[in-house]
Amino acid sequence: MADPERGKTSPMDAGRSKKLQTAAFGRRLVPTISLVAMLFVLLSAATLWLGSRASVINDELNEATELIATLKNQITGNGRDEATATVEQIRLHTGAARDAANDPIWNLASTLPLAGPNFSAVSEVARSADDVATLGLTPLVKVFNSLNWDSLLPNSSGTDLGPLKTASPSVASAAYAVRSSADRLDQIDVSKLLTQVAAPLNRAKNELATVSGTLDAAASASKVLPSMLGSEAPRDYLLMIQNNAEARASGGIPGALAVLTLENGKLTLGEQSSATEVGIMSPIVPTDPEQLGIYSGRLGKFMQDVNLTPDFPTAASTAQAMWERKTGQAVSGVISIDPVTLSYILDATGPVTLTNPELVTLARGNLPTQLTSQNVVRTLLSDVYSKIQQPTRQDAYFAGVAQEIFAALADGKGDATGLVEGFMRGAEEGRVLVWSGTTQEQEIIREYPLSGSINGPSVSPAEFGVYFNDGTGAKMDYYIKRTVQLVKECARDGYEQTTVRVTSTNTAPLDAATSLPSYVTGDGIYGVPPGSVQTNLVAYGPVQANVETVTDGSKQVGFAPYLHGDRPVGVYAIRLAPGESKTVDFTFGKIVQHTEPSLVVTPTVQPVKDVILPNLESVCG
């Protein structure tokens, strides 16, 4: 018989077995615990290492950034050797940051599902900074060292433009490198990043975009400047000095005209004239029918009105045709400046003393015989009309002063840096405009605000424009103060809406009708009471938008709607008595662009920064 106790485990045996199983499990668990401990140690070490790499990247890029200001000062101060040494220091710092971002552990961290994009973004910033230093700054400083900037400016003796031609490929290469870096940063999705990474990345993107735009402009300038300065053949340009005291869309009525000749950088100012002397064009100069519909046939009939349109290529090509028809002299292009720009030039040249006997006679006892950056604007836009009664003599004085200032420029007065800064400031404010009759040159110029185009690559997607055309027939705009502001309204039916708010004030004395010369007030010749000012406000919106309403104060009013190159245009006239102020709102709807709106205005006597106010945004539910 089978033993009923066989197969049973005694309590002692069971205890022994359990101890053996526990020991075995413990032996198996020890390596696992060791592995986990090792992983914690490795993770801690990796975290510390990544932290040290992040610290290196941050410190090195900060060191490089701090040296940029030093580099700028060295370049503007003509410190060639110092600039070269500083660029080498910048390269050492950006190279160290790039090496830290190329670390294997850092690259591994870049593949992690959540934190990875942050590591990757930092790597891209470090790589872009090093590319900018190596491929951008280094060749640019070499170019800077190879050029004599003082001799490159137009002057009375000419200059060797060969080095500028030679420098063009290096500048273009540097511009490409920086633009490529900017494009790489733009491709990073900021929404996936931590705030600590996204904020400096956005700053880097904005700074690179600015630098990229500047270098692109420098590359373009190096392509067209030699030929435009007469390196291949003499170039004649019609110089148009706009008078802001009588507003036109691009600045002011052409107050003085002259032929500016450039031959191998040698500058001479030739025949002078005025818009009045050019006379009436019959038949009128053919002009764009769309613009004729907005601004009338006066565009092609009077030199005084070629710039009723804010589109400078149209105004300049029309002025060129008028000049050639009147004088028989061909010109290669048109350059426009205003008295405010002349003040910027005088900042660099210092005071200019009148030497022309006729001008000295006109000025004696009434007007300054020494023009400075402080008195030239008031002298040319106000005092000349109260001190000199005859319009022909006023024009002669205006033109003569401009000639004396350009003569000082041609004689090499002033430093190159100050003159370049003055012209750049004028260009940024829309006071310096250039048009070339050579198609290849104009194709490059039209990419930049210097062209004064209202359509094309120089115009930002959501750009608004507000332009002023005098309707008084006088010189009263010297007394008008304006502000312009964009108000972003609540979206409607999926489209953006923006109001353009224009406030104008007539600051002329209350007794202007009798205290100001009749030539300044207009004496009521065109139906505007003396002392009052009539202005045609012209507002442009972005392509494909609509001008929906115009409000004068609190009252909605009728206005003239037009299209100019697919841009909506609203025109409304206001009249201001001395001391009177008005606010007019142009509301644009159906705006398809979702980018931040920008604003361009007619450059007036006022600083542009005082005219354009910061954008406002309505509170939407």
Helices and strands as residue ranges (DSSP letters): H 11-76, H 80-101, H 104-109, H 116-131, I 132-137, H 138-146, H 149-152, H 162-186, G 190-192, H 195-228, E 235-248, E 251-263, E 266-273, H 275-278, H 289-295, G 297-300, G 303-308, H 312-327, E 333-337, H 339-349, E 352-353, H 357-363, E 370-371, H 376-378, I 379-383, H 384-387, H 391-410, H 416-428, E 433-436, H 439-445, G 449-451, E 463-470, G 476-479, E 480-492, E 495-506, H 512-515, H 518-521, E 533-540, E 546-552, E 555-557, E 560-564, E 567-576, E 581-591, E 598-601, H 608-611, E 616-617
